[in-house]
Amino acid sequence: MEHIVTVQDAVTAFDDFMEPTNAELDAIEREMPAILAGVELLDAQIITMDRTPTELDIRRIRRARRRLLAALANQAADAHRGGVA
C-alpha cells in the first residue's frame, strides 16, 4: 500500500523554514531605496507608453533615472565599504 501525501502537507511541512531570516530582511531593507527608485522609473515610463511624452514626462523620467542611478551607486559604495555581508 502506498501512502498518498497531499500537496498541502508537502508545502506546509516547511512553513517554519520559509520565513525570511533577519539577514535576508536586512538585505531587503538595504536594497529598498534602489527598488523604490526602480519602481518610480517604471511608473514614469509606463505613463508615456500610450502617448507622446510631454516635457514634464521627460523630466520625470530623467529625474527617476537619476534617483535609480544614485541609489545603485550608494548601494555599491556600501558594499565596497563592507556594509553588506
N, C-alpha and C positions, 0 to 999 in steps of 0.2 A: 504494500500500500504506500502510495506517495503522498507526502504532505503538501497541501496547497497553501501557499503564503500569499496573502493579498498584497497588492502594491502598496496600500496604505501602511500595512505593517512594516514593509521593507523601507518605506520612506521615513516613517516616524521613529524607527528604531535608532536613528542617529540624530534626533532632534537636539539633544544637548550639545552635540558637537557641531551643529550647523550655525550656531550663533557666531558673529564675528568676535575675534579676540580684541583685547584692549589695544594691542599693537596695530591691528587692522583698522580699528576705529580712529586711532591717532593718525595713521597714514591717510585715511579719507579726509580727516579734518585738515591736514596739511595741504592736500590737493584741492580742497574745496574752492579757494579763490580761482584757480585755473578752470575748474569745472563750471563755476558760475559765469566766468568770463566767456567760456566757450558756448554756453547756452545763450548768453546775451548776443554773441556774434551770430549764432544760428537764427535767433529770433529776428535780428535786423536783416539778415539775408532772405529769410522766408517772406518777410513783409514785401520785399521788392520782386518776388518771383512772378507775379501776375500783372505787373505794371512797369512802366518806365520809372526808374529811380529819380526822385527829386533831389535837389541839393541837400535837403535835410536828411534824406535816406543815405546819401553818400557819406555825409558827415557822421551819421550814426554808425554806419558800418566801419568807417575808418577809426572812430573812437573805440568801438568794441574790439576791433583787431588790435589796437594798441594796448588795450587792457589785457587781452589774452596774452600777447607777447610779454608784457610786463609781469604778469602772474607766472608765466612759464619761466621767465628769467629769474624771478625771485625763488621759485621752486628749485631751479638748477643751482642757484647760489647757495641755498640752504643745504642742498645735498652735498655740494662741494665743501662746505664748512663742516660737514659731518652731522647735520641736523636730522638726516634720515638714516635710520638703522638698516 
